[in-house]
Amino acid sequence: MLFGLDGVEIGLIIVAFCLFGGILSGFPVAFAIGGAGAISFGIIAALDSSGILVHQAIDRSSEAFQGLVNTGVRPETISIFRYPDLPRIAQPVFDQGWQVAMDRNVSFIVNRMNERVLAGASIETLLAVLMFVLMGITLERSKIANDLLTTMARVFGPLPGGLAVSVVAVGAFLAASTGIVGATVVTMGLLSLPTMLRNGYSPQLSTGVIAASGTLGQIIPPSIVIVLLGTLAGDLYSTAQENRAQLAGCSDALTYLGEPAVVSVGTLFQAALLPGILLAFLYAAYAFGYALFNPSKAPAVQLGTASGEPITRGESLTWFVGAPLALIGGALMLAQLGMVGSQNVQISSFTNASETASLRTNVDDECKAAMIDLHGQEAWDAAVAEQAEIDAVTGDQGMQRRSEEEIAQALEEKVANAAPVGTGIATIAIMLALVLTTARGVAPSANQLPIAVGLLGVALMLLVDVLFISPLSSNGATWLMLAAPAAITLYGCRHALMRLARNELIRVVFPPLVLIVAVLGSILGGITNPTPAAALGAAGALMLAAYRRLHDEQRSGKVIIWSTFSLIIMLLVGINFDLRINNESVSVESWLAFLVAYGAYLFTLFGLLFSCWTLFRSSILTPVVRETAKVTSMVFTILIGSQLLNLVVISFGGEHYIQQFLQSFDSEYRVFLIVMLVLFVLGFVLDFLEIIYIVIPIVGPVIYGGTFDPSWVTIMIAVNLQTSFLTPPFGFALFYLRGVAPKEVTTGHIYRGVFPFVLIQVLGLAILWYFPAIVTIVPDLIPN
């Protein structure tokens, strides 16, 4: 052995040196990774051919090994780390020669490029990266951050450390709307850093809060990091749990776990919501606390007053706090009482169509023992009782077709038990009521009759739903009965929107907020997956940017406004009506709905094309598309290069060697802690993309193969990767900020400024470690 090290260990060191050397060489990272893989393979192959690299493998033909297997130890769990005293044999690191390894690598890299880049199952999810990048860059070019920073500074400025708190608020807002760290840090550095320094803020606090707030886009959905991690986590978790189930003696993961071994990007978006808010709160709390103890370095600043009427504290509490809490809390209370809920009355034609026991019980003794050990005897006994009850109902025939009398009786029971108010109508009513009550609060001296009329219309909508609309009512009849109350409500909402448009805070925040709610709401609510939602976000960002441009040119943007309304109509019709006109029998109602939806679609498409033309003639669309192509190409090129580097590590046994080392620890908490520490250290020198595509595939089979919730594991990794943007010397947020900071702000100021926020990141990780429910509660509450 060279230097007393195993040949595989030396190979890993060579790969690491080549990777870091390639990154530090100045070549583009996307190409340096692939080049590092090719160079390291050549060096390892040359050393292996000359007999310098020797791997000390366990002698599986020895009596000691066979005796260990005879005691019941599985051969695949035996490693040199768990059993260092077993006899060993010397063998080359390429067991069949480097030529065979190279042939395999070339074949594998072509297959993986096809699977993960060109035409694989994950390509649809990866398309969301393109759409989210386009959405983010478009919103950044539409100067939304300028308005947000100015408005938030006026709101929070009079507080101690208010400018720093406003930067955190804008950072969180931009994270939810753009998700691009570089654009956010540069924009806030250009706009807010000079203002903060001019008003006496410490350079350390100013740079630290800007850099940290800019990285919130890595964790707050829609996050590109989570999209990329999600595509890997799904495959790693599924494969790891299948292997775990087979080691336990069960046929598959569904049998062993009692649930599918699946984790989706939508679920990860749900899981990341509260951790992102937690980090933003910790940043703001630090800025506020810093100002209290150092008032001279973070003074309160009055930057002028926002436009709009003066509002008393009592009115603010009533209409901006009390009314929303009453509306949302009342709806939740009514849902608990069964007054608001689903009105679905679909009846299956078969008995036991969806009834299954919580666990599969028709398994062999080995799998049964493993499942009892995992779930507990109580859960197993409950599943046995459930299966016996199902068998008693269906007998030996399994599912049977129900008679017409049984279907009619089941339908009658569902109609009788249906909630008086449907979930959809209740949601629309709450949203309209919130618009009306907010408008009442922002203009207390205005004529309140239109607002009262609108609220009356909301009440009439709910009353009509309770008295006249039943679960058996057709969609067309429902719309006709709700038309009059909806018209009354829209009359009030029209006046409400005109008032809201005159309020500076709402005028700035409302348009991007609607876009965020549309994109994230559809994902977090389980309505659609991230790719269509990202396409909706990209289209909405283009239309919003075009409207902003037309406003700057003092031209009418009514085409875009009406296109937005036509998009809403198209979505509502598509959700509530059956638009399949190619069926044998199509009702008049479906034809009318199709024509309305198709007309709305054409007008929306016209509005989108008009928006693109507006941005193109203003020389905005071309740089946006160019920048989107650059970022997306970089991501996919790094993906290809990292696959090559991974295959090199796999070819000489490096991946298996690392996994055996991690599996030698008995505590999976300790294993995960080691992985998190390694990722934290690597964050000092590697970008998040390299860590995702190089490190996670190697350690993923271990950390996703235990009892941890995969969403919690993935979000912990994402928060850890967010820290890599802040850690010197290669934190990207530091480079972005250094490039736009004034001359009086030194690199030392930036490094000292981000240090407390790195500690806050570690604190956030510790909180998520000890309170994993922060991550898992939203996916548990919201169906996906």
Sequence and secondary structure as in RCSB ss.txt:
>XXXX:A:sequence
MLFGLDGVEIGLIIVAFCLFGGILSGFPVAFAIGGAGAISFGIIAALDSSGILVHQAIDRSSEAFQGLVNTGVRP
ETISIFRYPDLPRIAQPVFDQGWQVAMDRNVSFIVNRMNERVLAGASIETLLAVLMFVLMGITLERSKIANDLLT
TMARVFGPLPGGLAVSVVAVGAFLAASTGIVGATVVTMGLLSLPTMLRNGYSPQLSTGVIAASGTLGQIIPPSIV
IVLLGTLAGDLYSTAQENRAQLAGCSDALTYLGEPAVVSVGTLFQAALLPGILLAFLYAAYAFGYALFNPSKAPA
VQLGTASGEPITRGESLTWFVGAPLALIGGALMLAQLGMVGSQNVQISSFTNASETASLRTNVDDECKAAMIDLH
GQEAWDAAVAEQAEIDAVTGDQGMQRRSEEEIAQALEEKVANAAPVGTGIATIAIMLALVLTTARGVAPSANQLP
IAVGLLGVALMLLVDVLFISPLSSNGATWLMLAAPAAITLYGCRHALMRLARNELIRVVFPPLVLIVAVLGSILG
GITNPTPAAALGAAGALMLAAYRRLHDEQRSGKVIIWSTFSLIIMLLVGINFDLRINNESVSVESWLAFLVAYGA
YLFTLFGLLFSCWTLFRSSILTPVVRETAKVTSMVFTILIGSQLLNLVVISFGGEHYIQQFLQSFDSEYRVFLIV
MLVLFVLGFVLDFLEIIYIVIPIVGPVIYGGTFDPSWVTIMIAVNLQTSFLTPPFGFALFYLRGVAPKEVTTGHI
YRGVFPFVLIQVLGLAILWYFPAIVTIVPDLIPN
>XXXX:A:secstr
 GGG  HHHHHHHHHHHHHHHHHHTTS HHHHHHHHHHHHHHHHHHHHHTT   EEEE TTSHHHHHHHHTT  G
GG  TTT TTS EEEE SSTT HHHHHHHHHHHHHHHHIIIIISSTTHHHHHHHHHHHHHHHHHHHTTHHHHHHH
HHHHHHTTSTTHHHHHHHHHHHHHHHHT  HHHHHHHHHHHHHHHHHHTT  HHHHHHHHHHHHGGGGTSSS HH
HHHHHHHHHHHHHHHHHHHHHHTT S HHHHHSS     HHHHHHHHHHHHHHHHHHHHHHHHHHHHH TTTS  
      SS    HHHHIIIIIIHHHHHHHHHHHHHHTTSEE       SBTTSS   SS     HHHHHHHHHHH
 HHHHHHHHHHHHHHHHHHGGG S B  HHHHHHHHHHHHHHS SEEHHHHHHHHHHHHHHHHHHHH TTS  HH
HHHHHHHHHHHHHHHHHT  TTS HHHHHHHHHHHHHHHHHHHHHHHHHHHTSHHHHHHHHHHHHHHHHHHHHHT
TSS HHHHHHHHHHHHHHHHHHHHHHHTT   HHHHHHHHHHHHHHHHHHHS   TTSSS  HHHHHHHHHHHHH
HHHHHHHHHHHHHHHHHTT HHHHHHHHHHHHHHHHHHHHHHHHHHHHHHHTTHHHHHHHHHHTSS HHHHHHHH
HHHHHHHTTTS HHHIIIIIHHHHHHHHTSSSS HHHHHHHHHHHHHHTTTSTTT HHHHHHHHHS TTS HHHH
HHHHHHHHHHHHHHHHHHHH THHHHHHHHHS  
